[in-house]
Amino acid sequence: MASQELIKKLEETIENFPDFPIPGIQFKDISPVFLDPKLYEDVIADLVAFSKGKVDAVCGIESRGYLFGIAIAVALEVPFILIRKKGKLPPPIVSEKYDLEYGSAEIETREGQIKKGQRILIHDDLLATGGTTEAVARLVEKQGATVSQFSFLIGLKDLNGEEKLKPFNAEVYHILEY
């Protein structure tokens, strides 16, 4: 869906930092995208085109999922729902635990913000192993809504994150793939 021009511009803009934060990790720094308002606008337009008419709300994953997710929701004229790390929201909350490579974590949202029957877009900046995104999808389903789409600026294909999202039968989109 993304134009070759947008892909090329993003590839030139996003910076790669080998061995950060630990050896073997290739950190993709998206912060230079925010220095170019036109590029940011083009990214939002692309992500909005993917979801237009297909979702009733956008869930953004803390914290980088908010950077594009809020703008996507505003452009689509649908609610934006914060998905936060444990302990950051006042009660009542709905939570979901998930495993990490070296432990576990928990994500939360305010009870009642995700409505039964809603079609939800889950957005984050990057899809790596998919564990957090999978947990958010379970959190959405726990509240009676349906995950209809996942969107990301970047997908890391070698980490097989999309495999964890297949059980949700939702469209998966990323502008860049590494």
C-alpha positions in Angstrom: 0.0 0.0 0.0 2.8 2.5 0.8 4.3 4.2 -2.2 7.9 3.5 -3.1 8.6 7.1 -2.5 7.4 6.9 1.1 9.3 3.7 1.7 12.5 5.2 0.3 12.1 8.4 2.4 11.5 6.4 5.6 14.5 4.1 4.9 16.7 7.2 4.5 15.3 8.8 7.7 15.1 6.0 10.2 18.5 5.4 11.8 19.9 2.0 12.6 22.1 1.5 15.7 23.8 -1.9 15.8 24.3 -3.6 19.1 22.0 -1.3 21.0 20.8 -1.6 23.7 22.6 -5.0 23.9 24.9 -6.9 21.5 23.0 -8.5 18.6 20.1 -6.0 18.6 19.7 -3.6 15.6 17.8 -0.7 17.1 15.6 1.2 14.6 15.4 4.9 15.8 12.2 6.4 14.4 12.7 9.7 16.2 14.0 11.5 13.0 10.6 10.9 11.4 9.2 13.5 13.8 11.7 16.1 12.6 10.0 16.1 9.2 6.4 17.2 9.4 5.6 16.3 5.8 7.0 12.8 6.3 5.0 12.3 9.5 1.9 13.5 7.6 2.6 11.0 4.8 3.1 8.1 7.3 -0.3 9.0 9.0 -2.0 9.2 5.6 -0.7 5.8 4.6 -1.7 4.1 7.9 -5.2 5.8 7.8 -5.7 4.5 4.2 -5.2 1.0 5.5 -7.9 1.3 8.1 -10.5 3.8 6.7 -14.0 2.4 7.2 -12.7 -0.8 8.8 -12.4 0.1 12.5 -14.4 1.6 15.3 -11.5 2.5 17.6 -7.7 2.5 17.7 -5.7 0.9 20.6 -2.2 2.3 20.9 0.5 0.4 22.8 2.5 2.4 25.4 4.4 4.4 24.5 5.6 4.6 20.9 2.2 3.3 19.7 0.8 6.6 20.8 3.0 8.6 18.5 1.1 7.6 15.4 -2.0 5.9 16.9 -3.5 9.1 18.2 -3.2 10.8 14.8 -4.6 7.8 13.1 -7.7 7.8 15.4 -8.2 11.5 14.9 -8.0 11.2 11.1 -10.4 8.2 11.2 -12.7 10.1 13.6 -12.8 7.2 16.0 -11.8 6.9 19.7 -8.2 6.3 20.8 -7.7 3.9 23.7 -4.5 3.9 25.8 -2.9 0.5 26.4 -0.6 1.0 29.4 1.9 -0.8 31.4 0.7 -2.2 34.7 0.0 0.4 37.5 -0.3 3.4 35.3 -4.1 3.7 35.2 -6.6 4.3 37.9 -9.2 1.6 38.5 -11.3 0.0 37.3 -9.0 -1.6 34.8 -8.8 -4.7 32.7 -5.4 -6.4 32.4 -3.6 -9.1 30.6 -0.4 -10.9 31.6 2.2 -12.1 29.1 5.6 -13.7 29.0 8.8 -12.0 27.9 12.1 -13.6 27.0 13.3 -13.1 30.6 10.2 -12.7 32.8 6.7 -11.5 32.4 4.8 -8.3 32.1 1.2 -7.0 32.3 -0.7 -4.4 30.2 -3.9 -2.6 31.2 -6.7 -0.4 29.9 -9.5 1.4 31.6 -12.6 -0.8 32.0 -15.4 0.2 29.6 -13.3 2.1 27.1 -13.3 -0.9 24.7 -16.9 -1.6 23.8 -18.4 -5.0 23.1 -18.7 -5.5 19.3 -16.2 -2.8 18.3 -13.8 -3.5 15.5 -10.3 -2.6 16.8 -7.1 -1.5 15.2 -4.1 -2.2 17.4 -1.2 0.1 16.5 2.4 0.1 17.6 5.6 1.5 16.0 7.3 -1.8 15.5 6.4 -5.5 15.4 9.2 -7.7 16.7 8.4 -11.0 18.5 4.7 -10.1 18.8 4.3 -10.9 22.5 3.0 -7.5 23.6 0.8 -7.1 20.6 -0.7 -10.6 21.1 -1.4 -9.7 24.8 -3.2 -6.5 23.7 -5.3 -8.6 21.2 -6.3 -10.9 24.0 -7.2 -7.9 26.2 -9.4 -6.6 23.4 -11.2 -9.9 22.9 -11.6 -10.3 26.7 -13.8 -7.2 26.5 -16.0 -8.6 23.7 -14.5 -6.6 20.9 -12.8 -7.9 17.7 -9.3 -7.2 16.5 -9.8 -6.4 12.9 -6.4 -4.9 12.1 -2.8 -4.5 13.3 -0.6 -1.7 12.0 3.0 -0.9 12.5 5.6 1.5 11.0 8.1 -1.4 10.9 7.9 -5.1 10.9 11.0 -7.3 11.7 10.3 -10.4 9.7 13.1 -12.5 11.1 11.5 -12.4 14.6 8.3 -14.0 13.3 5.9 -11.7 15.3 3.2 -12.1 12.7 2.9 -15.7 13.6 1.6 -14.8 17.1 -1.1 -12.6 15.4 -2.4 -15.2 13.0 -5.0 -16.7 15.5 -6.8 -13.3 15.5 -7.6 -13.5 11.8 -6.9 -9.8 11.4 -5.2 -7.8 8.7 -1.5 -7.0 9.5 0.2 -4.0 7.9 3.6 -2.4 8.2 5.1 0.2 6.0 8.7 -1.0 6.2 10.0 -4.6 6.7 13.5 -5.5 7.7 
